[in-house]
Amino acid sequence: MKNWDLLCHTVMNSLKENLAPFLTYHDWKHTEHVIRMSEYIAHKENRPEEDIVLIKTAALFHDAGFINSVADGHEEASILMAQDRLPQFGYTKNEIKIIAGMIQATSIPQEPKTKLESILADADLEYLGTDNFERIGTNLYHEIKHTKPNLSISEWNDIQIKFLQNHQYHTPYCIQYRNPIKQRNLELLIEQKKES
């Protein structure tokens, strides 16, 4: 029997205690949001409860690798952590393999291969198509500035424009409800660029 509540509590505490303070985007609040959104999108996509537990578990671990590795490839560290921890909480080898696939699907560029991978990938970048885009983007800018102190707002906006132009949602829910706002956010960035 899986013990989701204890697992969630344990991993969230570990994130709160061990993530570097400069991670203003990849903090525990981001993980909490992705768990909530992945569950929400999964319900909208009519996934059964056993799938939803796997999706939430992958969401819980998807950025946990930042505890050990701030460089690119934190997904690999996240997967190793999940593989190490999950057997103690009642997850089978096959379930852990599915969870690892979902975590991998959050790496950029996103290339999910299954329905569950699509749900987690969309939950991770759901904010691109929301009114929180600017606020959350600013958190990411400050986080990146920690390792690239010379990154200007103008360069950052160029990065965001390119990212939004190349990004696509994978679930019918996000395509319908997040894409229009994402397009609007992109247009606003392009407008700002013209004015600057």
Residue pairs with C-beta under 8 A, 6 or more apart in sequence:
1 90
2 53
2 89
2 90
2 91
3 89
3 90
4 53
4 56
4 57
4 89
6 89
7 57
7 60
7 85
7 86
7 89
8 35
8 56
8 60
10 85
11 60
11 61
11 64
11 85
12 28
12 31
12 32
12 60
14 64
14 67
15 27
15 28
15 31
15 64
15 67
16 28
18 67
19 26
19 27
19 28
19 66
19 67
20 66
20 70
22 142
22 143
22 146
23 66
23 70
23 143
24 139
24 140
24 142
24 143
25 136
25 139
25 140
25 142
25 143
26 63
26 66
26 74
26 143
30 63
31 59
31 60
31 62
31 63
31 64
33 127
34 59
34 62
34 63
34 120
34 123
34 124
34 126
35 56
35 59
35 60
37 59
37 122
37 123
37 126
38 55
38 56
38 58
38 59
38 119
38 120
38 123
39 52
39 55
39 56
39 59
40 123
41 119
41 122
41 123
41 126
41 171
41 173
41 174
42 51
42 52
42 55
42 119
43 52
44 171
44 173
45 115
45 119
45 171
45 172
45 173
47 55
47 115
47 116
47 119
51 116
54 95
54 98
54 99
54 102
54 116
55 102
55 116
55 119
55 120
55 123
57 82
57 86
57 91
57 99
58 82
58 98
58 99
58 102
58 103
58 116
58 120
59 120
59 123
59 124
61 78
61 79
61 81
61 82
61 85
61 99
61 103
62 75
62 78
62 102
62 103
62 106
62 120
62 124
63 74
63 78
63 106
64 77
64 78
64 81
64 82
65 73
65 74
65 75
65 76
65 77
65 78
65 79
65 80
65 81
66 74
66 77
66 78
67 77
67 81
68 77
68 81
69 76
69 77
70 147
75 103
75 104
75 106
75 107
78 103
79 100
79 103
79 104
82 96
82 99
82 100
82 103
83 96
83 100
86 95
86 96
86 99
87 96
91 99
98 114
98 116
101 113
101 114
101 116
101 117
102 112
102 116
102 117
102 119
102 120
103 120
104 117
105 111
105 112
105 113
105 117
105 118
105 120
105 121
106 120
106 121
106 124
109 166
110 121
110 124
110 125
110 167
110 170
112 118
112 120
112 121
112 170
118 170
118 171
119 171
121 170
122 169
122 170
122 171
122 173
122 174
122 178
125 167
125 169
126 174
126 178
127 133
127 136
128 164
128 167
128 178
128 182
128 185
129 169
129 174
129 177
129 178
129 179
129 180
129 181
129 182
129 185
130 178
130 181
131 181
133 181
133 182
133 185
134 185
137 160
141 151
141 153
141 156
144 151
144 156
145 151
154 193
154 196
157 189
157 192
157 193
158 193
160 189
161 186
161 189
161 190
161 193
164 182
164 185
164 186
164 189
165 186
167 182
169 175
169 178
169 179
169 182
